């Protein structure tokens, strides 16, 4: 049985990824933190395409919660073949002086990935781990109001590459670095806002969550990619930002 765990899967990139995995025949553990209704919607969509999908509520920044989540996944699936570390936040107070923002983003965007990976590995004899990073991590900098976000995405890129050396060839670790994706992290933009935000891309539009999910599926199916940060940014990174 093909099995996957997707963190932060109630909406946005996580939801699109969970549904794409289900369409490919995976049984998916759909992690969410608080929004049960949206998580149930993701589950219903996944159930149209595959069986034994399950909801797993968990704050992935809390180690005890993560341990309990993986116990549920183990009892439900027995093992895992794919992990997608997607959960994360954007802190409106992100700035170079806001230590609370740094600590929150560290726990939710970076440490969460480390924790979920730690407790997933005993369930993976072979498979794929895909971390959802950001073009800001690849560039090594971002907007001043996303200084902590950018810093910890850069840390995730380093973690991805170093972990890949440790786990290959049985488990292949890669990451995705999106540009501006039309999700609630960008305020669930309407058409006008999408156009304005998309101007930063050479493609002159925002990226859709399903396009990032397509990239995740490419890495799931590819057995030659290892330690790579696959950039899906609409040309943002070469615009001199």
C-alpha positions, 0 to 999 in steps of 0.5 A: 500500500502506498501511504503518505503523511502531509502536514498542514493539509487542510488548505492551500498547498497541503490540501492540493498535495494530499488530493494529488497523492490520493489521485495517484493511489496513495492513502493519505494521513491529512494533518491539520491543527485547528480547522476541522471543517476544512480538513474534512473537506480535504478528506472528502476530496481524497476519498473520491480517489483512494481508500483508508485516508485519515485525519490526524489533528496535531500541532506539529510544533509540539513534540508530544503532539507529533509523537502521538500523531505518528502513533496514530499513523502507525496504527492506521497504516503500519508504515509510510512511503511519503512525507510532505512537510508543508505546515507553516505560518506567516507572522504579521509581526515578523521583523528584525526586532520581534523575538516572539515572531522569530521563536514562533516561526522557528517552531512552526516553520522549521522545528516542526519539520525536524520533529515530524521527520524524526518520528516518521523515519521509524515508519519509513524503510524506503521512500521520499521526504519533500519539504516545502520551502520558499524562494526566499530561502533559496535567495538567502533573503526576503522582504524586510517584513519576512526576515524570520520567515526567510531565515528559517526557510534558508535553514530548511534548505540546508537541513534538506540537503544535509539530511539527504546525505544521511538518508540516501539511497533508501530515502530520498530527501528534496524540497520545493521552493515556491514563489507567491502562491495564491493561498491564505498566506497571501490573504486568499487574494481576489483576482485584483490582488492576484494580478498585483502580487503576480507582477513580481513574477516573470509569468505575471501571475500568482502560482496556484497550489495545484502547480506546487502539488504537481512539483511535489508529485514529480519528486515523489515519482522521481528516483534520481532527485536527491538533495535538490531544492526544486524552484517553482517561482514563476521567474521571481528569483531571477528578477533581482529582488 
